[in-house]
């Protein structure tokens, strides 16, 4: 159809990017996926290649970005998002948040496209308030090991707002809290896949510190719905999208043991540097502005996610990584 709206989704082969591709295809858009595959996986989007309203560019947005033809929307989700990734490739993480965002904002300006950037709850750092509202400025260590991700995202928000105010560019900013679901990488170091991977391998579940630090987990379908509503809203300031149902890491580990029907023990290791003690979104704005709140209960979402992980090839299950509870 010649009159389809066209959307560019960067990080298209990643966990969230691939689900967004699915959603926009379902809504009748022509989707242009872009990914340099440094952390993405083509298996996440291979089902889309047979569609005439999907195309894919294997490209690094940190160098330059060119897309032929008209473009209505840009969703910038190209960034390492797990601790194991951004600690391994810190320079690339900083570049995609800064140079990549700058390149895409320039493209949006030329194309007169509306651009949504994927920010993160990590801009709040180790927060001194709980839950975290959008007005909270955060408590971030810019030179710590996590600073490459946290500060890349904070800069990303700043340059996006600068383009919005100086160039009158249509922009949206979503602050994403811990999200889970099918297509997560089992070995990416985040708490949920780490716990499930350990359970599937019959290993003890690793808890850092005493396990009293908290996280709030949002199922991916809920998150995508919130992002979709935000893109088409009239609100340009940051909006938290996440599930405010807070749980301690130790309690979460016990839920995973119960879910998997295993008898593993929880073992404790020292806390990683700058690991946030609390993470819970204040979603007052999302409720009021978008009419959005999460619908999928954690027990339901975990069951779906566990079935996905169990279906992975054995080599993926056996591959181990370190764990970090920032995500």
VENVENZI-V472814 format. One line per field, one symbol per residue. psi: psi as a letter, one per 40 degrees, with the letter a starting at -180 (. if undefined). A space follows every 50 residues. Layout:
psi=???
This chain:
psi=hdehihhhhifdeacdddddddddddeeihhhihiefdeihdddedeede hefhihhgiheecihhhiaihdihhgehhheidddeddgddddddddcdd ddddddddddefihhhigaieeeeagieihihideheighheeidedddd ddddddddddddddddefhhiihhhhihiiaieihdfeeidddddddddd efiihhhhaeeeiiihhhiddddddddddddeifheiihhhihegiiidd dddddddddefifiihihiiiihfhhdihhihfddddddefiiidhiddd ddddddddddeiiddddehiiiihed.
